[in-house]
Amino acid sequence: MRGSTDVCGCFPTGRHYPGIADRMRGASARVAGMAHGFAPDAIWSEESFVVLDLETTGLDAQTDRIIEIGAACFRGGQLETSKFWLVHPGIPIPPESTEITGITDEMVKDAPPFEEAIREVTSFLEGRIPVAYNHFFDSRFLWAETRRAGLPTRGPSAEGREIAPAFSDDGVWIDPLVWARELQKNEKGHKLVDVCARLGVPLESAHRASHDAEAAGRVLLALAPQMPRRYAELLRVQQRYAATQDLDMAGWRSKR
């Protein structure tokens, strides 16, 4: 299957994507949003990437807060390590959030605030391609919290190092949800738990950050044979698919 995506102009879904001439022109060209330190023609699935998952007090990145951060690090197609951090949000956790995540005010009462917790999290994010299932949600929260903490969201850090790719608010994360919607478009349900079930990926405890992050990484690798192999090409095509899916969703809502 992987060989076929390297030589033809369409994915197994039948939808056209840039052909070989386009790929040859763009093989050595960076795509906007690429993580620093990675070559455009890198085989992304063999590179080091980190899957982030955030649990929050609600859905609005401007008013809600992060209560748990999970990070699962993969390299060479294998899970290296995963970890989670509880975060004190500075506001009460609504019952609706507790019902979904199981995280209570009591559990986070002694947890550090975001600006302290993120110091340790950063070591998991540096030098890795950022990934998230429905990255629009997680990246917005991460960037909003980062700005509130007075930390840079692009350029060099206070120590003069390039900030971690996940913190760059002009970066594009690899998103397994976009690819699941495209490659499993005829299947019903594209929540992480649905896609995991179809692919046989274990998900021990949904809506706990480290478990979701590990599962999302395994989903991404399970879909990889049907995706572009080169990092720049992957992001280029993903952004086209995401735009099409957004239009499809907007049309669906307008008909309701």
C-alpha atoms as one frame of an Amber mdcrd trajectory, in Angstrom:
protein
   0.000   0.000   0.000   2.777   2.443   0.878   4.409   1.939  -2.490   1.223
   2.895  -4.276   0.987   6.245  -2.538   4.505   7.081  -3.675   3.873   6.691
  -7.384   0.258   7.527  -8.194  -1.819  10.686  -8.013  -4.502   9.572  -5.614
  -4.951   7.923  -2.257  -6.877   4.669  -1.842  -9.914   6.876  -1.112  -9.945
   7.867  -4.770  -9.544  11.578  -4.080  -6.885  13.241  -6.181  -3.832  14.772
  -4.571  -0.721  16.395  -6.061   0.850  14.106  -8.653   4.459  13.134  -9.083
   5.473  16.299 -10.914   4.121  18.415  -8.087   5.830  16.213  -5.526   9.162
  16.476  -7.351   8.915  20.267  -7.407   8.029  20.407  -3.721  10.179  17.573
  -2.403  12.909  19.911  -1.178  10.685  22.902  -0.385   9.570  23.731   3.111
   5.865  24.054   3.748   4.500  26.780   5.997   4.012  25.427   9.488   6.703
  22.735   9.416   8.483  22.083  12.695  11.987  23.548  12.797  14.805  21.058
  12.537  13.083  18.633  10.179  13.796  18.307   6.465  10.907  18.567   3.996
  11.706  15.116   2.592  12.040  13.450   5.999  10.026  10.249   6.450   7.813
  11.650   9.178   6.699   8.283  10.602  10.341   7.415  11.345  11.108  10.761
  12.921  10.607  11.759  16.540   7.107  13.065  17.138   5.093  13.882  20.239
   1.353  13.415  20.562  -0.267  15.901  22.912  -3.643  15.575  24.545  -5.171
  18.155  26.857  -8.070  17.879  29.258  -9.722  21.194  30.063 -12.430  22.872
  32.112 -14.441  23.556  28.945 -14.258  24.292  25.236 -13.309  27.988  25.095
  -9.540  28.526  25.066  -9.972  32.152  26.118 -11.975  31.489  29.273 -11.390
  27.813  30.111  -8.182  26.286  31.396  -6.056  23.164  31.041  -6.381  20.626
  33.863  -4.242  17.800  32.463  -1.503  17.467  29.848  -0.575  14.138  28.316
   2.405  13.557  26.028   3.312  10.370  24.180   6.680  10.344  22.389   7.288
   8.119  19.375  10.445   7.463  17.387  11.017   5.057  14.523   7.385   4.041
  14.633   7.548   2.932  18.276   6.332   4.436  21.537   9.327   5.708  23.524
   7.667   7.141  26.587   4.491   8.786  27.799   3.584  10.886  30.787   0.827
  13.085  32.162   0.760  16.185  34.346  -2.194  17.430  36.358  -2.489  21.213
  36.231  -4.194  23.567  38.672  -6.494  25.664  36.469  -6.957  28.536  38.897
 -10.742  28.213  38.510 -13.232  25.581  39.710 -13.634  22.543  37.474 -17.239
  22.426  36.227 -19.233  19.241  36.922 -19.558  18.668  33.170 -15.784  18.486
  32.822 -15.433  16.173  35.808 -18.107  13.903  34.364 -16.131  13.530  31.131
 -12.572  13.376  32.479 -12.993  12.110  36.011 -10.720  14.954  37.186 -11.930
  16.780  40.291 -10.942  19.927  42.159  -9.546  17.695  44.892  -7.227  15.952
  42.417  -5.661  19.206  41.206  -5.597  21.172  44.459  -1.859  20.534  44.947
  -0.972  20.459  41.243   1.221  23.238  39.819  -0.267  26.002  37.657   0.378
  25.878  33.927   3.373  28.221  34.008   5.156  25.820  36.374   3.978  22.529
  34.887   4.985  23.520  31.381   8.668  23.699  32.358   8.800  19.921  32.657
   6.454  19.338  29.738   8.778  21.347  27.493  11.460  18.653  27.630   8.988
  16.276  25.961   8.117  18.768  23.225  11.520  20.048  22.150  12.906  18.611
  18.945   9.754  16.642  18.119   7.083  17.055  15.460   3.812  17.986  17.200
   0.760  15.767  16.722  -2.749  15.927  18.185  -6.084  14.332  17.436  -8.199
  17.345  16.457  -5.178  19.603  16.836  -7.287  22.753  16.444  -8.607  22.205
  19.964  -5.348  21.282  21.710  -3.112  23.790  19.936  -5.475  26.707  20.686
  -5.452  25.857  24.392  -1.686  25.369  24.518  -0.996  28.660  22.765  -3.554
  30.552  24.868  -2.068  29.247  28.113   1.442  29.956  26.856   0.564  33.570
  26.080  -1.116  34.013  29.469   2.080  32.752  31.102   4.103  35.354  29.194
   6.062  32.746  27.246   6.997  33.156  23.561   4.914  31.374  20.941   7.491
  31.706  18.166  11.146  32.592  17.696  13.812  32.030  20.374  13.094  31.265
  24.001  14.463  33.312  26.888  17.518  31.024  26.839  18.107  31.829  23.158
  17.005  28.407  21.901  14.337  27.927  19.246  11.100  27.225  21.062   9.589
  23.752  20.921   7.594  23.161  17.707   4.372  22.604  19.656   4.605  26.126
  21.129   4.962  27.836  17.767   1.600  29.435  17.051   2.349  29.539  13.335
   3.039  25.796  13.282   0.874  23.075  11.748   0.456  19.877  13.736  -0.053
  16.468  12.183  -3.685  15.603  12.844  -4.809  11.937  12.765  -8.449  13.095
  12.795  -8.105  14.743   9.375  -6.659  11.538   7.966  -9.227   9.298   9.664
 -12.027  11.389   8.181 -10.455  11.113   4.742  -9.333   7.492   4.748 -12.407
   6.202   6.592 -14.923   8.591   5.063 -17.481   5.831   4.541 -17.318   4.749
   8.172 -19.638   6.121  10.841 -18.023   8.057  13.664 -14.534   9.562  13.750
 -14.075  10.216  17.442 -10.848   8.734  18.743 -12.673   5.864  20.435 -14.487
   4.993  17.181 -11.340   4.994  15.043  -9.403   3.019  17.672 -12.108   0.341
  17.634 -11.998   0.026  13.842  -8.198  -0.181  13.750  -7.845  -2.476  16.765
  -5.924   0.170  18.731  -6.347  -0.206  22.505  -7.692   2.790  24.409  -7.591
   1.986  28.106  -9.142   5.112  29.586 -10.703   7.616  27.190 -10.515  11.274
  28.211  -7.412  10.845  30.332  -4.630  12.681  28.592  -1.766  10.168  28.412
  -4.036   7.291  27.338  -5.617   9.406  24.606  -2.185  10.604  23.444  -0.792
   7.065  23.160  -3.874   5.851  21.310  -3.805   8.805  18.893  -0.150   8.077
  18.093  -0.920   4.440  17.351  -3.870   5.466  15.166  -1.568   7.768  13.208
   0.961   4.991  12.634  -1.792   2.555  11.663  -2.969   5.006   8.993   0.576
   5.880   7.861   0.788   3.336   4.998  -2.069   5.190   3.286  -0.574   8.641
   3.839   2.254  10.580   2.133   5.628   9.502   3.493   7.430  12.856   3.228
   6.862  15.411   5.959   6.320  18.467   3.733   3.997  16.588   1.406   2.009
  15.270   4.351   1.348  18.768   5.715   0.582  20.147   2.264  -2.048  17.504
   1.571  -3.394  17.542   5.126  -4.147  21.245   4.906  -6.082  20.709   1.686
  -8.087  17.904   3.199  -8.773  19.893   6.364 -10.056  22.849   4.320 -12.350
  20.556   2.310 -13.638  18.895   5.472 -14.350  22.270   7.054 -16.407  23.259
   4.003 -18.234  19.935   4.072 -19.040  20.384   7.767 -20.211  23.962   7.191
 -22.517  22.774   4.391 -23.875  19.984   6.574 -24.666  22.401   9.388 -26.391
  24.864   7.048 -28.782  22.131   5.904 -29.867  21.210   9.410
